[in-house]
Amino acid sequence: MRKVKHDPLNDVINNIKNASRIGIRHIEVRPAARLIGRVLKVMQDYNYIKSFEVIEDNRGGKFSIEINDTINNCGVIKPRLSVRKTELNSFESRFLPAQDFGILILTTTNGVMSHREARQSGVGGKLLAYVY
């Protein structure tokens, strides 16, 4: 019987967190969705993962991810909370252990970005995940 996935982003983030905790540096995860790729790109920009690539196959594709050993914790934010640009500091203190330690990943009208980039751009959006 096939497992039904209700939140593919949550599955990918949990796989990364679990692999990082037990010392595995290379994982392959499904599905190869566009949103997941954009979240991985933000994580790569902040050196939480070394690299990732899409491997096409007959099941829709998968991501091959090289993980750095810099991840202490990561997770998906449920429900997907809307955040204004003026509220970024309060959500940063809510989900991250210290100021300027880790990132919040959010989707905005300008694309998927970290809370730092959103603050510089002056936009808000919906919170997707946190990494530190």
PyMOL commands that set and color helices and strands:
alter all, ss='L'
color gray80, all
select helices_A, chain A and resi 8-22+34-45+85-95+115-121
alter helices_A, ss='H'
color red, helices_A
select strands_A, chain A and resi 26-29+49-55+62-67+74-76+82-83+103-108+111-114+125-131
alter strands_A, ss='S'
color yellow, strands_A
deselect
rebuild
show_as cartoon
